[in-house]
C-alpha cells in the first residue's frame, strides 16, 4: 500500500542555491509527522510542495502513490504563523 504523502529524492533550488537536496520521506495514514529545524533549512519549502505552491526541480511528491500534480480532489491547506516582533 502506498504512503499517504511521500517525497522521493526531491530537489529544489532557488537562484542556484539548493534548498532541498535529495529529500525523501513517507507519511503513512494516521501517522503524526513533524518537520523541525532552524530557519532557512527548507521546512516551508517542503510544505509548499504539498499544497502545490512549488514544484520540485527533480524527484517526486506523491499522494497515495499518485504524483501530486495529477491527484484529483486533493484537499490540503497550509497555515503559516508569523513570529511576533
C-alpha positions in Angstrom: 0.0 0.0 0.0 1.3 3.5 -0.9 2.1 6.1 1.8 -0.4 8.9 2.2 2.2 11.5 1.5 5.7 10.8 0.1 8.8 12.7 -1.0 11.2 10.7 -3.3 14.6 12.3 -3.8 13.2 15.8 -4.1 15.5 18.6 -5.2 14.5 22.3 -5.2 16.8 25.2 -6.0 16.4 29.0 -5.9 18.9 31.2 -7.8 21.4 28.3 -7.9 21.2 27.6 -4.2 19.9 24.1 -3.3 17.3 24.3 -0.6 16.2 20.7 -0.8 18.8 18.2 -1.9 17.5 14.7 -2.4 14.9 14.8 0.3 13.0 11.5 0.8 10.4 10.5 3.4 7.0 8.9 3.7 4.0 9.6 5.9 1.5 6.8 6.5 -2.2 7.4 7.0 -2.9 8.2 10.7 0.8 8.9 11.4 1.9 12.2 13.1 4.8 13.7 11.3 6.8 16.8 12.2 9.4 18.8 10.2 11.7 20.6 12.7 14.8 22.6 12.1 16.5 26.0 12.2 15.5 28.9 10.0 16.4 28.6 6.3 16.6 24.8 6.2 13.7 24.1 3.8 10.8 23.4 6.1 8.4 25.8 4.5 9.7 24.9 1.0 8.9 21.3 1.8 5.3 22.1 2.9 4.7 24.3 -0.1 5.2 21.3 -2.4 2.3 19.5 -0.6 -0.1 22.4 -1.3 1.2 22.7 -4.9 2.6 26.2 -4.4 6.0 24.9 -5.6 7.1 22.1 -8.0 10.2 20.1 -7.5 13.2 20.6 -9.8 13.6 16.8 -9.7 12.2 13.9 -7.7 8.6 13.1 -6.9 6.0 14.3 -4.5 3.2 11.7 -4.2 -0.2 11.5 -2.6 -1.5 7.9 -2.2 1.1 6.8 -4.8 0.0 9.4 -7.4 2.2 12.4 -8.4 0.7 15.3 -6.5 0.1 17.4 -9.7 -2.1 14.5 -11.1 -4.0 13.9 -7.8 -7.7 14.6 -8.1 -9.9 16.2 -5.3 -6.8 17.0 -3.2 -7.9 18.8 -0.1 -4.9 20.3 1.7 -4.1 23.6 3.2 -1.2 25.5 4.7 -1.3 27.9 7.6 1.9 29.8 8.3 2.3 31.6 11.6 4.3 34.8 11.6 6.6 35.3 14.5 5.8 38.1 17.0 8.1 41.1 16.9 
